Amino acid sequence: MFESLYTAEEMRAAEEGHDVAVLMDRAGKAVADVVVDSLAGAKPITVVCGGGSNGGDGRVAARYLEDAGHEVRIVDAKAGETHLGDPGVIIDALFGTGFSGEPRPEAARLIEAINESEATVLSVDLPSGVDASTGEIAGSAVHAEIVVTFHARKVGLAVGPGSFSFIESRVASIGLGAVETRNVRVEGPEILRLVPRRGARDNKYSAGSVLVVGGSRGMTGAAALAARAAFRADAGYVAIATHDEAIPVLETLVLEAVKRPLEDVFDAAGRASALALGPGLGRGDGQRALVRRLLEEVDLPVVVDADALHDLEPFSRSAPTVLTPHSGELARLLGVDSAWVDAHRLAALDRAVEKFGCVVLLKGFDTLVGAPGHGVVVCTGRPALATAGTGDVLTGIVAAFLSKGLDPRMAAAAGATAHSEAAMAVEHADGLVASDVIEALPRVLHASL
């Protein structure tokens, strides 16, 4: 269900007690094997070697490639070499898992030369310039076609911006045992088996009852998408508490949902087992006060998204709570620039979890789920989901899973996975719209059984 993601410190723990020369030989051979098997037609080969163990892996790879009859040139970064020759393949063995911060000027020039080359680039363990433990890139970083990483994937290969610095990653075993890691990545739809399904004894309320609080003039679609997604994520009952003027529109958009005026929201919450708070709600003082009251007075699991995140301050509640911001919304919550969030996604997530004391799902291609006292769960997304309304769909899915009693951390991770799998299940992903994702949800949930 989960793939372990290693930090630099966790890799050091896994390597402890092993012969360094033996590990280096296995790593170098693994790199050489990939070049021979996948890139054999591209000659000659330049290996850019740093001064550490990553450079050592590169030198071992060079030796194996020479023995296989390939023309190999070694560029020694420590000696100040910068000329790459005219290679068909560049093996980037400049920095490894021990690297953090910004490359020095001479190393940055080498990285720039690698990126400007027309050669196919293979990085050893991870692209040089990427922080293995965070995915952060403080300065220059190599852009690789292939990464051959050893023992297991590193956090920096799964979390942006590091996850955007290569096209394909392959894991090579070098004979190490498993070490428990703090952070993991969801490995596919198996996590959806955790979602409780309707049984013979269920009625529409016990199967999961969701109250969507949102929908205002011009934004009724957001509430409708969240409600429809909750239904398709197997909730048995969905109601929408909304502004009076939105009710006639929502009557036509979501036939199955009960519509209630916003002033009846607390009464409507009495029939719910989870709230989806914010889609299209609006951002006035009245809406902000309502969000605060619902969070502090209603003892139900809640997903907080969209307008409900606007100017949100820390709150006091014991019921399960999931915030689902994108980077711009999280930036406003933390009082930072969105570019900082994009560059420091793990750090931004940690700050949000600490500030609000609840589960936080940071949306993106690398959707991250953080929770107090736990490591991060990484859920890989789909580019097709970068379209209007898909965030509202995710809100409805997570609310449905919460309404069935799934704990908030797993509800968020399973919700992000269902969201991603549904996008992949759409036959023509180009031009995908949020409603396409909703209609694919039943197939995805059924396939996971």
NORFEN-V411665 format. One record per residue. N is the residue number from 0. PHI is phi in degrees with one decimal (NA if undefined). BURIAL is # if it has 9 or more other ideal C-beta (glycine too) atoms within 8 Angstrom, else .. D_LAST is the distance of its C-alpha to the last C-alpha in Angstrom with 2 decimals. Layout:
n/phi/burial/d_last
N/PHI/BURIAL/D_LAST
N/PHI/BURIAL/D_LAST
This chain:
n/phi/burial/d_last
0/NA/./13.52
1/-124.2/#/17.14
2/-101.7/#/20.12
3/-68.9/#/23.48
4/-114.6/#/26.08
5/-97.0/#/29.64
6/-87.0/#/32.75
7/-59.8/#/36.16
8/-65.3/./36.89
9/-68.0/#/33.71
10/-66.6/#/34.60
11/-61.8/./38.08
12/-64.9/./36.71
13/-66.7/#/34.63
14/-84.9/#/37.81
15/-59.7/./40.12
16/88.1/./42.01
17/-97.3/#/41.30
18/-70.5/./44.11
19/-62.1/./44.16
20/-63.3/./45.85
21/-66.0/#/43.22
22/-62.0/#/40.35
23/-64.8/#/42.32
24/-64.9/#/42.91
25/-64.9/#/39.23
26/-65.7/#/38.36
27/-62.3/#/41.17
28/-65.8/#/40.31
29/-60.3/#/36.68
30/-64.7/#/38.06
31/-61.0/#/40.58
32/-61.9/#/38.01
33/-64.6/#/35.99
34/-61.9/#/39.26
35/-65.3/#/40.31
36/-75.2/./37.02
37/-109.8/./36.16
38/-127.4/#/39.47
39/-61.8/./42.06
40/-80.0/./43.83
41/-97.4/#/44.62
42/-134.8/./47.92
43/-77.9/#/49.58
44/-122.6/#/47.52
45/-112.0/#/48.46
46/-110.8/#/47.05
47/-94.4/#/47.64
48/-111.9/#/47.96
49/-84.3/#/48.28
50/-87.3/./50.12
51/-97.2/#/47.23
52/-67.3/#/44.74
53/-63.7/#/42.80
54/-64.0/#/46.07
55/-62.3/#/46.42
56/-58.4/#/43.07
57/-64.3/#/44.41
58/-66.0/#/47.66
59/-64.0/#/45.93
60/-59.6/#/43.88
61/-59.9/#/47.18
62/-63.1/#/48.75
63/-64.1/#/46.01
64/-69.1/#/46.21
65/-62.6/#/49.99
66/-62.2/./49.77
67/-84.6/./47.54
68/94.6/./50.35
69/-88.0/#/49.19
70/-82.2/./51.64
71/-126.6/#/50.67
72/-117.4/#/52.30
73/-104.6/#/51.68
74/-104.5/#/52.31
75/-92.4/./53.13
76/-63.7/#/52.32
77/-64.0/./54.27
78/-84.6/./57.35
79/85.6/./57.06
80/-72.0/./56.24
81/-134.0/#/54.72
82/-85.6/./55.39
83/-90.5/#/52.28
84/78.1/./54.08
85/-127.3/./52.51
86/-83.3/#/49.25
87/-90.7/#/46.43
88/-132.9/#/44.06
89/-114.6/#/44.37
90/-98.0/#/42.75
91/-88.1/#/42.48
92/-123.8/#/43.21
93/-82.7/#/45.02
94/-125.9/#/42.99
95/-118.8/#/40.16
96/-68.1/#/38.10
97/-79.0/#/41.32
98/-79.3/#/42.25
99/-153.1/./42.23
100/89.1/./44.39
101/-108.5/./46.33
102/-60.5/#/47.66
103/-67.1/./51.41
104/-53.5/./53.36
105/-67.4/#/53.85
106/-69.7/#/50.16
107/-61.8/#/49.29
108/-65.6/#/51.67
109/-64.9/#/49.93
110/-61.2/#/46.52
111/-62.5/#/48.10
112/-65.5/#/49.58
113/-62.0/#/46.26
114/-68.1/#/44.61
115/-81.6/./47.59
116/-69.4/#/47.48
117/-91.0/./46.08
118/-73.4/#/44.73
119/-74.7/#/41.09
120/-107.1/#/40.28
121/-117.0/#/38.27
122/-97.6/#/37.99
123/-89.7/#/38.06
124/75.7/#/35.40
125/-166.6/#/35.30
126/-61.0/#/37.54
127/-60.4/#/40.87
128/105.5/#/41.37
129/-92.2/#/37.80
130/-75.8/#/37.47
131/-61.8/#/34.91
132/-89.7/#/34.11
133/-132.8/#/33.77
134/81.2/#/33.53
135/-74.1/#/36.84
136/-128.4/#/39.52
137/-82.3/./42.94
138/-141.8/#/44.97
139/-84.8/#/44.52
140/-145.0/#/41.47
141/-69.3/#/40.91
142/-105.9/./38.67
143/-111.8/#/37.08
144/-76.7/./35.30
145/-131.2/#/33.78
146/-117.8/#/33.35
147/-104.2/#/33.28
148/-107.7/#/32.22
149/-102.0/#/32.72
150/74.3/#/30.49
151/-165.2/#/27.86
152/-68.9/#/27.59
153/-93.2/#/29.90
154/-53.7/#/29.25
155/-64.3/#/31.72
156/-87.6/#/29.64
157/-108.7/#/26.66
158/-116.1/#/28.69
159/-70.0/#/31.14
160/-81.6/#/33.80
161/-58.1/#/33.44
162/-67.6/#/30.13
163/-96.4/./32.15
164/-95.2/#/34.81
165/-155.2/#/33.20
166/-100.5/./31.14
167/-136.4/./29.32
168/-122.7/#/28.86
169/-127.8/#/28.59
170/-99.8/#/28.33
171/-113.3/#/30.95
172/-74.5/./31.09
173/-125.7/#/34.55
174/86.2/./34.15
175/-98.6/#/33.28
176/-85.3/./31.23
177/-72.1/./28.48
178/-124.3/#/29.70
179/-64.8/./27.73
180/-109.9/#/27.61
181/-75.8/./27.73
182/-111.7/#/25.70
183/-137.9/#/22.31
184/-121.7/#/20.31
185/-67.6/#/16.60
186/-99.3/./15.58
187/136.6/./12.79
188/-77.6/#/9.46
189/-58.0/./8.30
190/-61.0/#/10.17
191/-69.1/#/7.93
192/-68.0/./6.05
193/-75.4/./9.64
194/-74.0/#/9.83
195/-61.2/./10.72
196/-107.8/./9.64
197/-63.6/./12.51
198/-113.1/./13.74
199/-62.0/./16.61
200/-88.6/./19.15
201/-76.0/#/18.38
202/-115.1/./20.87
203/-63.6/./20.94
204/-82.0/#/22.29
205/-71.5/./20.15
206/-73.9/#/16.95
207/123.7/#/18.44
208/-119.5/#/21.88
209/-113.1/#/22.93
210/-111.0/#/26.55
211/-90.2/#/27.32
212/-111.7/#/30.86
213/171.3/#/32.35
214/88.5/#/33.72
215/-141.3/#/37.40
216/-54.0/./39.74
217/84.2/./38.55
218/-130.4/#/35.19
219/-64.5/#/33.54
220/-59.3/#/30.96
221/-63.4/#/29.52
222/-66.1/#/28.88
223/-64.3/#/27.56
224/-62.7/#/25.00
225/-62.3/#/23.80
226/-66.4/#/23.63
227/-63.8/#/21.82
228/-64.6/#/19.23
229/-61.9/#/18.73
230/-60.6/#/18.23
231/-70.6/#/15.73
232/-87.5/#/13.80
233/87.8/#/13.46
234/-67.9/#/16.78
235/-87.1/#/18.60
236/-147.0/#/22.09
237/-135.3/#/23.69
238/-123.2/#/27.42
239/-125.0/#/29.60
240/-97.8/#/32.81
241/-147.0/#/35.04
242/-65.2/#/38.65
243/-53.4/./40.54
244/-69.4/./41.23
245/-87.2/#/37.55
246/-59.7/#/36.53
247/-59.1/./37.86
248/-68.5/#/36.02
249/-67.1/#/32.68
250/-59.4/#/33.22
251/-89.5/./32.98
252/-85.9/./30.16
253/-132.3/#/27.55
254/-63.2/./28.28
255/-79.0/./25.63
256/-85.0/#/26.67
257/-81.4/./29.61
258/-109.5/#/32.39
259/-130.4/#/34.69
260/-65.7/#/37.76
261/-60.7/#/37.55
262/-68.3/./40.21
263/-98.6/#/37.89
264/-62.0/#/35.12
265/-70.3/#/35.68
266/-67.1/./35.63
267/-63.2/#/32.42
268/-64.1/#/30.83
269/-64.5/./31.48
270/-97.2/#/28.64
271/-95.9/#/26.14
272/-113.3/#/23.75
273/-163.7/#/23.71
274/-112.6/#/26.05
275/-113.9/#/25.73
276/-108.5/#/29.29
277/128.1/#/31.22
278/-60.8/#/30.01
279/70.2/#/33.36
280/-68.4/#/35.08
281/101.9/#/38.31
282/-125.5/./40.26
283/-76.7/./43.39
284/-60.9/./44.77
285/-65.4/./43.46
286/-65.4/#/39.87
287/-63.2/#/40.17
288/-66.6/./41.61
289/-65.0/#/38.88
290/-58.1/#/36.17
291/-61.5/#/38.11
292/-63.7/./38.47
293/-62.4/#/34.82
294/-66.3/#/33.82
295/-95.4/./36.48
296/-112.2/./36.62
297/-105.3/#/33.11
298/-92.5/./31.11
299/-130.5/#/27.60
300/-59.1/#/24.99
301/-143.4/#/26.00
302/-103.7/#/25.20
303/-112.0/#/28.56
304/-143.1/#/28.88
305/52.5/#/31.43
306/-63.4/#/34.67
307/-70.6/#/33.82
308/-83.3/#/34.04
309/-66.6/#/37.53
310/57.4/./40.16
311/-68.4/#/37.72
312/-108.7/./39.42
313/-53.2/./38.07
314/-128.8/#/37.22
315/-116.3/./37.02
316/-158.9/./33.91
317/-105.8/./31.77
318/-73.0/#/28.61
319/-56.3/#/25.68
320/-139.2/#/26.71
321/-128.5/#/25.27
322/-95.3/#/27.68
323/-127.1/#/26.43
324/-81.9/#/29.56
325/-89.0/#/30.18
326/-62.7/#/33.02
327/-66.6/#/35.76
328/-66.4/#/34.69
329/-66.9/#/34.32
330/-59.4/#/37.71
331/-65.9/#/39.30
332/-65.5/#/37.78
333/-96.6/#/39.20
334/72.1/./42.46
335/-128.1/./42.07
336/-84.5/./41.89
337/-62.7/#/38.58
338/-63.8/./39.71
339/-67.0/#/39.85
340/-61.2/#/36.25
341/-63.3/#/35.18
342/-85.4/#/37.27
343/-136.1/#/36.21
344/-64.1/#/32.59
345/-66.3/#/31.89
346/-63.9/./35.25
347/-64.2/#/34.79
348/-62.4/#/31.42
349/-59.5/#/33.05
350/-61.3/#/35.92
351/-66.8/#/33.76
352/-61.3/#/31.78
353/-67.8/./35.15
354/-68.3/#/36.81
355/-103.3/#/34.29
356/63.6/./32.81
357/-147.5/#/29.22
358/-70.5/#/26.10
359/-125.7/#/27.01
360/-108.3/#/24.79
361/-92.9/#/27.14
362/-71.4/#/25.95
363/156.5/#/26.65
364/-58.9/#/25.38
365/-101.0/#/24.94
366/-66.6/#/23.53
367/-115.9/#/24.51
368/-116.4/#/23.39
369/-116.5/#/26.13
370/-149.6/#/26.63
371/-55.7/./29.69
372/79.1/./29.92
373/-127.8/./27.01
374/-76.8/./26.84
375/-92.8/#/25.31
376/-103.6/#/21.73
377/-98.0/#/22.00
378/-120.7/#/19.47
379/-72.2/#/20.62
380/-96.5/#/21.09
381/-130.4/#/22.18
382/-55.9/./25.83
383/-62.3/#/25.03
384/-76.1/#/24.09
385/-80.2/./27.78
386/-150.6/#/28.66
387/-59.4/./29.78
388/95.4/#/27.40
389/-68.4/#/24.26
390/-65.6/#/25.16
391/-65.7/#/25.19
392/-61.9/#/21.71
393/-59.7/#/20.53
394/-57.6/#/22.48
395/-64.7/#/20.77
396/-64.9/#/17.23
397/-62.4/#/18.36
398/-61.2/#/20.25
399/-62.5/#/17.33
400/-67.3/#/15.35
401/-64.0/#/18.68
402/-64.7/#/19.29
403/-89.6/#/16.31
404/97.5/./17.94
405/-69.0/#/16.24
406/-65.9/./19.16
407/-62.6/#/20.85
408/-65.2/#/20.53
409/-73.4/#/16.76
410/-62.1/#/16.58
411/-67.1/#/18.82
412/-66.8/#/17.08
413/-66.9/#/13.58
414/-63.0/#/15.52
415/-63.6/#/17.38
416/-69.2/#/14.40
417/-59.7/#/12.80
418/-58.2/#/16.43
419/-67.6/#/16.96
420/-64.2/#/13.94
421/-66.3/#/14.94
422/-63.6/#/18.46
423/-68.5/./17.64
424/-75.3/./15.88
425/-68.8/#/19.20
426/-60.4/./21.20
427/-116.3/./24.45
428/-71.6/#/24.12
429/-65.1/./27.91
430/79.4/./28.99
431/-58.5/#/25.60
432/-121.6/./26.09
433/-57.3/#/24.14
434/-63.3/#/23.35
435/-61.8/#/21.59
436/-63.3/#/19.06
437/-59.0/#/18.55
438/-67.6/./18.02
439/-85.4/#/15.34
440/-59.1/#/13.15
441/-57.8/#/11.36
442/-63.4/#/10.46
443/-65.9/#/9.25
444/-65.3/#/7.08
445/-65.9/./5.68
446/-65.3/./5.59
447/-81.8/#/3.81
448/-69.7/./0.00
